[in-house]
């Protein structure tokens, strides 16, 4: 049990401490949303190896794991957790772990019936992550030392077939000194990744984009995909910079 719990927290940790995160969100005409977040975590893997953390040995090799399957096998699912389990059912993590060459690729993906189902999945994922932390000392220690999810923004999507909004509100319940600011102080090596990191987001639509609120966005040749790159500073200071509204042809 502890091995699977620790593995799940390790994967969450790697995601939120990666120096580059690539996010693709596909909005379909029927209202469904396909999500894919991927990273090349090789640099993180190499650094943790140098720190004698042996992260590579704890991450499965070339496999797909559904988050709900891990939790079913490791937690006592109570009535108050059942709805959250249903919400995260589409989410799966794919890992390509080459220990010999210190290469690690990870993606988190899922297809949802609509934007609201997408929103519920990530709210539930955070709630269940907190359950894991409370039940496992090793996972709790790992999260306290590495994860920045306590500073991550609350994000919600809407999609009505022609207008997409992504609204981001900083979590006002988090004290700065308990989150990323403290992570960046001193000689903590993960602060380096946050400072130089980037996040590249691609919003894919079935029809051409007519208008977008972010003036820094670039577009694909067919005009159906908006691409926005953010600097690592958005990780160190919670911001509404991720918020965006995109209107497509009807």
C-alpha positions in Angstrom: 0.0 0.0 0.0 2.7 2.5 1.0 4.5 1.9 -2.3 1.5 2.9 -4.4 0.6 5.9 -2.2 4.2 7.2 -2.4 4.3 6.6 -6.1 1.1 8.7 -6.6 2.5 11.6 -4.5 5.8 11.3 -6.4 4.1 11.8 -9.7 2.1 14.8 -8.4 5.3 16.2 -7.0 7.1 15.8 -10.3 4.3 17.5 -12.2 4.3 20.6 -10.1 8.0 20.9 -9.8 8.9 20.3 -13.4 10.8 23.0 -15.3 8.5 22.7 -18.3 4.8 21.8 -18.4 3.0 21.3 -21.7 -0.8 21.4 -21.6 -3.2 20.6 -24.4 -7.0 21.0 -24.0 -9.3 19.9 -26.9 -12.8 21.4 -27.0 -15.2 19.3 -29.1 -18.5 20.4 -30.8 -20.5 18.0 -28.7 -19.3 19.9 -25.5 -16.8 17.3 -24.4 -13.3 18.2 -23.3 -10.1 16.2 -23.8 -7.2 17.1 -21.6 -3.5 16.2 -21.7 -0.7 17.6 -19.6 2.8 16.3 -20.3 6.3 16.9 -19.1 9.9 15.8 -19.7 10.9 15.1 -16.1 14.4 13.9 -17.0 16.2 16.8 -15.3 14.2 16.4 -12.1 14.9 12.7 -12.2 18.6 13.3 -12.5 18.7 15.8 -9.7 16.8 13.6 -7.3 19.2 10.8 -8.1 22.1 13.0 -7.2 20.3 13.8 -3.9 20.0 10.1 -3.2 16.2 10.2 -3.3 16.0 7.2 -5.7 12.8 8.6 -7.3 13.3 6.5 -10.5 13.1 3.2 -8.6 9.7 4.2 -7.2 8.1 5.1 -10.6 6.8 2.3 -12.8 8.3 1.7 -16.3 6.3 2.3 -19.5 2.8 2.0 -18.0 -0.6 3.6 -17.8 -2.2 4.0 -14.4 -5.7 5.2 -13.7 -5.8 7.3 -10.5 -9.0 5.7 -9.4 -7.4 2.2 -9.7 -4.5 3.2 -7.4 -6.9 4.6 -4.8 -9.2 1.6 -4.9 -6.3 -0.6 -4.1 -4.7 1.5 -1.4 -7.5 3.4 0.4 -10.6 2.4 2.3 -13.2 4.2 0.1 -15.8 5.7 2.4 -19.2 7.0 1.3 -17.9 10.6 1.3 -15.2 9.7 -1.2 -17.4 7.8 -3.7 -18.4 10.9 -5.7 -14.8 12.0 -5.9 -13.8 8.6 -7.2 -16.4 8.8 -10.0 -15.2 12.3 -10.9 -11.5 11.3 -11.3 -12.3 8.0 -13.2 -11.3 9.5 -16.6 -7.8 10.6 -15.4 -4.8 8.4 -16.2 -1.1 8.9 -15.8 1.2 7.5 -18.5 4.9 7.0 -17.6 7.9 6.3 -19.8 10.7 5.7 -17.4 14.2 4.8 -18.8 16.2 4.4 -15.6 19.5 3.5 -17.4 19.5 6.7 -19.5 17.8 8.8 -16.8 14.9 9.7 -19.0 11.4 10.2 -17.6 8.3 11.3 -19.5 4.9 11.7 -17.7 1.5 12.7 -19.0 -1.8 13.2 -17.2 -4.8 12.9 -19.5 -8.6 12.3 -19.6 -11.7 12.8 -21.7 -14.7 14.5 -20.0 -18.3 14.8 -21.1 -18.3 18.5 -20.6 -16.3 21.4 -18.9 -18.1 20.9 -15.6 -17.0 17.3 -15.4 -13.4 18.5 -16.1 -13.6 21.0 -13.2 -15.0 18.4 -10.8 -12.2 15.9 -11.7 -9.5 18.3 -10.6 -11.3 19.5 -7.5 -11.8 15.8 -6.5 -8.1 15.0 -7.3 -7.0 17.6 -4.8 -9.4 16.3 -2.1 -8.2 12.7 -2.6 -4.6 13.8 -2.6 -5.2 15.4 0.8 -6.7 12.1 2.0 -3.5 10.3 1.0 -1.3 12.8 2.8 -3.3 12.4 6.0 -3.1 8.6 5.9 0.6 8.1 4.9 3.5 9.6 6.8 6.0 9.1 3.9 3.6 10.8 1.4 3.0 13.6 3.9 6.7 14.2 4.3 7.3 14.1 0.5 4.5 16.6 -0.1 5.8 19.0 2.5 9.3 19.0 1.1 8.6 19.0 -2.7 5.1 19.7 -3.7 3.8 23.2 -4.5 0.2 22.2 -4.9 -0.7 24.1 -1.8 -0.1 27.3 -3.9 -1.7 26.1 -7.1 -4.6 28.1 -8.4 -8.2 27.2 -8.4 -9.0 26.8 -12.1 -12.4 26.4 -13.8 -13.4 26.0 -17.5 -16.5 26.8 -19.4 -17.3 25.8 -23.0 -20.6 26.4 -24.7 -19.6 25.4 -28.2 -18.3 28.8 -29.3 -17.0 30.6 -26.2 -14.4 29.1 -23.8 -13.4 30.7 -20.6 -10.7 29.7 -18.1 -10.9 31.5 -14.8 -8.1 31.3 -12.3 -8.4 32.7 -8.8 -5.4 32.5 -6.4 -6.2 30.5 -3.3 -6.6 33.2 -0.6 -6.5 30.7 2.2 -2.8 30.0 1.6 -0.2 32.0 3.5 2.8 32.9 1.1 5.4 31.9 3.6 4.0 28.4 3.7 4.2 27.9 0.0 6.4 28.7 -2.9 8.1 31.8 -1.3 9.5 29.5 1.4 10.5 26.9 -1.3 12.6 29.6 -3.0 14.4 30.7 0.1 17.8 29.3 1.0 19.5 26.6 -1.1 16.4 24.6 -1.9 17.2 23.2 -5.4 13.6 23.0 -6.5 13.4 26.8 -6.4 15.7 26.9 -9.4 13.2 24.9 -11.5 10.4 27.2 -10.5 12.4 30.3 -11.5 13.4 29.1 -14.9 10.3 27.1 -15.7 7.7 27.6 -18.3 4.2 26.4 -19.1 3.0 26.1 -22.7 -0.8 25.8 -23.1 -2.5 24.9 -26.4 -6.3 25.4 -26.7 -7.7 23.3 -29.6 -11.1 24.1 -31.1 -13.3 22.5 -33.8 -13.7 25.9 -35.6 -11.5 29.0 -36.2 -10.8 31.4 -33.4 -12.3 34.8 -33.8 -11.2 36.5 -30.6 -8.9 35.9 -27.6 -8.3 38.0 -24.5 -4.6 37.2 -24.2 -2.7 39.4 -26.6 0.4 37.2 -26.4 -1.3 34.2 -27.9 -0.1 32.8 -31.3 -2.2 30.6 -33.6 -1.9 27.5 -35.6 -1.9 27.7 -39.4 -5.5 26.6 -39.6 -6.5 29.2 -36.9 -8.2 26.6 -34.7 -5.5 26.4 -32.0 -4.3 29.1 -29.6 -0.9 28.7 -28.1 0.2 30.7 -25.0 3.5 30.4 -23.2 3.9 31.6 -19.6 7.1 32.3 -17.7 8.2 30.5 -14.6 7.2 33.5 -12.5 3.6 32.4 -12.6 4.6 29.4 -10.4 6.3 31.6 -7.8 3.5 34.1 -7.4 -0.2 33.0 -7.8 -1.7 35.1 -10.5 -4.8 35.5 -12.7 -2.5 35.5 -15.7 -3.8 32.1 -16.7 -7.3 33.4 -17.1 -8.4 33.6 -20.7 -11.5 33.9 -22.9 -11.6 32.6 -26.4 -14.4 33.0 -29.0 -14.6 30.8 -32.1 -16.8 30.8 -35.2 -20.3 29.5 -34.6 
